[in-house]
């Protein structure tokens, strides 16, 4: 059986912009890698791992 946990963060005013920036970088990187995988699949028919 899998077990999961939820955590709630309560950042202060100084921490919030840093969290937002980190999440933005993660989002951009994920989308860039996803685009690379899609492009590779369209060109060769094989997915990247």
Secondary structure as GFF3:
##gff-version 3
##sequence-region A 1 49
A	DSSP	alpha_helix	13	44	.	.	.	ID=ss1
###
